[in-house]
Amino acid sequence: MKRICIKIGSNVLTKENGELNTSRIKNLVYQISSLRNMGMQCILVSSGAVAAGRSKIKLPEKTDTVSARQIWSSVGQVELLNVYSSFLKDFEIECAQVLVTKQDFRTREHYLNMKNCLNSLLNNGILPIINENDAVSVTALMFTDNDELSGLIASMMDVEALYLLSNINGIYTGNPNDINSALLETVNGDLNRLKQYISTQKSNFGRGGMLTKCSIAGRVAKSGIPVHIANGRIDNIVLELVKSPESVYHTSFTPSKKASTVKQWLAGSDGFEKAKLTINEGAEEALCSHKATSLLPIGVINISGDFEKGDIIKIVGSSGKVIGLGKTQYNKIKAESYIGKTGAKPLVHYDYLFLY
């Protein structure tokens, strides 16, 4: 069966007063039911718990930010899942709540365990509704937002496409409210040029913004999965995108060649690296060429941090530009003994190398 991932943001799921927009959730559930009837497995990454909790629980002004988020997310998650479940029952669809933290993606073992859970749910006809576990996710444990989470889930589950539903049509060349701004319908290649267009403004009820969506969409497309950013406030938007994406006013990210499952895992491992390796210009040129090239220790000029065999390391060029992530084949001590020498086996084999 074809498999897709849908991410819906807080600003789509909530009204201006912060309450859940049940009519929009009902339409989303209808779309998921229709997609299942078309032979598609759906994974839903849904924001909205904090917003739902905030509308139900009024806290004293002296409540600190972390405690407030924990309370609102804990209360709101129950409210959110109850709404989804009630509408899904009309279509005889069971749902499951899956709450995760960024730490769950830290090791390959955790990663595969979570993947097995989601596969089991899908293969038994159960809709996984995934959200960050805001009750325990604080500071370093937090995702940038649910856009990042959906990108990791999309790569993990090797979906056919990722749909990021926002409160605007996609990425514009300026302020979306400016009549002189144009929608970028297709993004293909270097994402750096897009940063000049995108506002850093965050959404009203969530942590994310279009800059995050752009960054995540580019990384997921790089791993071989098409990404569509569209207006989730339009009824049946996902159905229309699945049936005829070219007829829908939105932004699509053209995918690169499909990456291996290991490379897809590495694509989402930013922040989990144990050390940073600086490489010389020759090594950087070799890695960034169109040939399948491994990282040899002779190209390493500096190692910052410690690592063991199998750890994730970040690779940067001599100018400080981040080039990618890799999984090491041996530890730091051995790597340092090989620096400047020829004939050593690769420190990071191409099969365990993800380049930005």
Residue pairs with C-beta under 8 A, 6 or more apart in sequence:
1 39
1 40
1 41
2 39
2 40
2 41
2 160
3 40
3 41
3 42
3 43
3 122
3 157
3 158
3 159
3 160
4 35
4 40
4 41
4 42
4 43
4 159
4 160
4 161
4 162
4 163
4 242
5 42
5 43
5 44
5 45
5 150
5 153
5 154
5 157
5 159
5 161
5 162
5 163
6 28
6 32
6 42
6 43
6 44
6 45
6 163
6 165
6 238
7 44
7 45
7 46
7 47
7 146
7 147
7 149
7 150
7 162
7 163
7 164
7 165
8 28
8 44
8 45
8 46
8 47
8 48
8 165
8 232
9 47
9 146
9 147
9 164
9 165
9 166
9 167
9 203
9 206
9 208
9 232
10 47
10 48
10 50
10 51
10 203
10 204
10 205
10 206
11 166
11 167
11 203
11 204
11 205
11 206
12 21
12 24
12 165
12 166
12 167
12 232
12 233
13 20
13 21
13 24
13 25
13 46
13 47
13 48
13 51
14 20
14 21
14 48
14 51
14 52
14 55
14 205
15 21
17 55
18 51
18 54
18 55
18 205
19 52
19 55
20 48
20 51
20 52
20 55
20 79
20 80
20 83
22 83
24 232
24 233
25 83
25 84
25 87
26 87
27 235
27 236
28 44
28 232
28 238
29 84
29 87
29 88
29 90
29 91
29 93
30 91
30 236
31 236
31 237
31 238
31 239
32 42
32 44
32 88
32 93
32 127
33 88
33 91
33 93
34 239
35 42
35 238
35 239
35 242
36 42
36 93
38 242
40 160
40 242
41 122
42 127
43 118
43 122
43 127
43 128
43 130
43 153
43 154
43 157
43 159
44 127
44 128
44 129
44 130
45 130
45 131
45 146
45 149
45 150
45 153
46 80
46 84
46 129
46 130
46 131
46 146
47 131
47 145
47 146
47 205
47 206
48 76
48 80
48 205
49 72
49 73
49 76
49 77
49 79
49 80
49 131
49 134
50 69
50 72
50 73
50 76
50 134
50 205
50 206
51 72
51 76
51 205
51 206
52 72
52 75
52 76
52 77
52 79
52 80
53 71
53 72
53 73
53 74
53 75
53 76
53 77
53 79
54 72
54 76
54 205
55 76
56 75
56 76
56 79
57 71
57 72
57 75
59 68
59 71
59 72
63 71
66 138
69 134
69 138
70 134
70 135
70 136
70 138
72 134
73 133
73 134
73 135
74 134
74 135
77 97
77 99
77 131
77 134
77 135
80 131
81 95
81 97
81 129
84 95
84 129
85 95
88 94
88 95
88 127
93 125
93 127
94 125
94 126
94 127
95 126
95 127
95 128
95 129
96 121
96 126
96 127
96 128
96 129
97 129
97 131
98 117
98 118
98 121
98 128
98 129
98 130
98 131
99 130
99 131
99 132
99 133
99 135
100 114
100 130
100 131
100 132
100 133
100 149
101 132
101 133
101 136
101 137
101 141
101 142
102 137
102 140
102 141
102 142
102 143
102 271
103 110
103 141
104 110
104 111
104 114
105 111
105 114
105 152
105 265
105 268
105 269
105 272
106 269
106 272
108 265
111 156
111 265
114 156
115 156
115 157
118 128
118 153
118 156
118 157
119 157
121 127
121 128
122 128
130 149
130 150
130 153
131 146
131 149
132 142
132 143
132 146
132 149
137 143
143 149
144 207
144 208
144 212
144 216
145 206
145 207
145 208
145 212
146 206
146 208
147 164
147 208
147 212
147 213
147 216
148 212
148 216
150 162
150 164
150 216
151 162
151 216
151 217
151 219
151 220
151 268
152 268
154 162
154 220
154 225
154 227
155 220
155 223
155 225
155 264
155 265
155 267
155 268
156 264
156 265
156 268
158 225
158 261
158 264
159 225
160 225
160 226
161 225
161 226
161 227
161 228
161 242
162 217
162 220
162 225
162 226
162 227
162 228
163 227
163 228
163 230
163 238
163 241
164 213
164 216
164 217
164 227
164 228
164 229
164 230
165 230
165 231
165 232
165 237
165 238
166 210
166 213
166 229
166 230
166 231
166 232
167 203
167 231
167 232
167 233
168 176
168 210
168 231
169 176
169 183
169 230
169 231
169 249
169 250
169 251
170 183
170 184
170 185
170 229
170 230
170 231
170 249
170 250
170 251
171 183
171 184
171 187
171 194
171 197
171 198
171 210
171 213
171 214
171 229
171 251
172 178
172 181
172 182
172 183
172 184
172 197
173 181
173 182
173 184
173 197
174 180
174 181
174 197
175 181
175 199
183 249
183 250
183 251
184 194
184 197
184 251
185 249
185 250
185 251
185 252
186 251
186 252
186 253
186 254
187 194
187 214
187 217
187 218
187 221
187 251
187 252
187 253
187 254
188 253
188 254
191 214
191 215
191 218
194 214
195 211
195 214
198 209
198 210
198 211
198 214
199 209
199 210
199 211
200 209
200 211
201 209
202 208
202 209
203 209
213 229
216 227
217 227
217 229
217 253
218 253
219 267
219 268
219 356
220 227
220 253
220 267
221 227
221 253
221 254
221 255
221 256
222 255
222 256
222 259
222 267
222 356
223 255
223 256
223 258
223 259
223 263
223 264
223 267
223 354
224 255
224 256
224 257
224 258
224 259
224 264
225 255
226 252
226 253
226 254
226 255
227 252
227 253
227 255
228 241
228 245
228 250
228 251
228 252
228 253
229 250
229 251
229 252
229 253
230 237
230 238
230 241
230 248
230 250
230 251
231 237
231 249
231 250
237 248
240 247
240 248
241 248
241 250
245 252
259 267
259 354
260 351
262 327
262 351
262 352
263 351
263 352
263 353
263 354
266 312
266 325
266 326
266 327
266 352
266 353
266 354
267 325
267 354
269 312
269 325
269 354
270 314
270 325
272 312
273 305
273 311
273 312
273 313
273 314
273 325
274 305
274 306
274 307
274 308
274 311
274 312
274 313
275 303
275 304
275 305
275 306
275 307
275 311
275 313
275 314
275 332
276 303
276 304
276 305
276 313
276 314
276 315
276 316
277 295
277 300
277 302
277 303
277 304
277 313
277 314
277 315
277 316
277 347
278 300
278 301
278 302
278 303
278 304
278 316
278 317
278 318
279 287
279 295
279 299
279 300
279 301
279 315
279 316
279 317
279 318
279 323
280 299
280 300
280 301
280 318
281 317
281 318
282 299
283 295
283 296
283 298
283 299
283 300
284 299
284 317
284 318
284 323
286 293
286 299
287 293
287 295
287 315
287 323
287 324
287 353
287 355
288 323
288 355
292 350
293 350
294 346
294 348
294 349
294 350
294 353
295 315
295 326
295 346
295 347
295 348
295 353
296 344
296 346
296 347
297 335
297 338
297 339
297 341
297 344
297 347
298 338
298 339
298 340
298 341
298 342
298 344
300 335
300 339
300 347
301 318
301 339
303 332
303 335
303 336
305 313
305 332
306 332
307 313
307 328
307 331
307 332
308 328
308 331
308 332
309 328
309 329
309 330
309 331
310 327
310 328
311 327
311 328
312 325
312 326
312 327
312 328
313 325
313 326
313 327
313 328
313 348
314 322
314 324
314 325
315 322
315 323
315 324
315 325
315 326
315 348
316 322
316 323
317 323
322 356
323 355
323 356
324 353
324 354
324 355
324 356
325 353
325 354
326 347
326 348
326 352
326 353
326 354
327 348
327 352
327 353
328 335
328 347
328 348
329 345
329 346
329 347
329 348
329 349
329 352
330 347
335 347
338 344
338 347
